[in-house]
């Protein structure tokens, strides 16, 4: 179940940051010599929560920058 949540939230291979672990730009995936910032659970939760409460047009660029998408979670 957890892996589905992670994969559902990121934009995938066509996203700006397609890695579910770090924030490597998609055009730099082939370069293993650089260390990239790891995704932070708290930061991601803040972004998604703010996007949920705000206007889509305001938050879409910020989410896209982090390779995320706004989704509705149903439990």
C-alpha positions in Angstrom: 0.0 0.0 0.0 2.8 2.4 0.8 4.5 2.0 -2.5 1.3 2.8 -4.3 1.0 6.0 -2.4 4.5 7.1 -3.2 4.1 6.3 -6.9 0.7 7.9 -7.1 2.1 11.2 -5.8 5.1 11.6 -8.0 4.7 12.5 -11.7 6.8 9.6 -12.9 9.5 9.4 -15.6 8.2 12.5 -17.5 8.2 14.6 -14.3 10.8 17.2 -13.5 12.1 15.1 -10.6 11.1 11.6 -11.4 13.0 9.8 -8.6 10.8 8.8 -5.6 13.9 9.0 -3.3 15.6 12.2 -4.2 15.1 15.5 -6.2 17.4 14.7 -9.1 16.2 16.5 -12.2 15.0 14.2 -15.0 17.7 15.3 -17.3 20.4 14.5 -14.8 19.4 10.9 -14.0 22.2 9.5 -16.1 24.9 11.3 -14.0 25.6 9.3 -10.8 28.5 11.5 -9.8 26.3 14.2 -8.2 24.5 13.9 -4.9 21.0 15.3 -4.9 18.8 16.4 -2.0 16.7 13.6 -0.6 13.0 14.0 -0.6 11.8 15.0 2.8 8.6 13.5 4.1 7.6 16.6 6.2 8.4 19.0 3.3 6.4 16.9 0.9 3.4 16.8 3.3 3.5 20.5 3.8 3.5 21.1 0.0 0.6 18.7 -0.6 -1.4 20.0 2.3 -0.9 23.7 1.2 -1.8 22.7 -2.4 -5.0 21.0 -1.2 -6.1 24.1 0.7 -5.0 26.6 -2.0 -5.8 27.4 -5.6 -4.6 24.8 -8.1 -3.1 27.4 -10.4 -1.1 28.9 -7.5 0.4 25.6 -6.3 0.7 23.5 -9.5 4.1 25.1 -10.5 5.6 24.5 -7.0 4.4 20.9 -7.0 5.7 20.3 -10.5 9.1 21.7 -9.5 9.3 18.9 -6.9 7.9 16.3 -9.3 4.7 16.0 -7.3 1.0 16.0 -8.3 -2.0 17.0 -6.3 -4.1 13.9 -5.5 -7.1 13.2 -3.3 -6.5 10.5 -0.7 -9.4 8.2 0.1 -8.9 5.7 2.8 
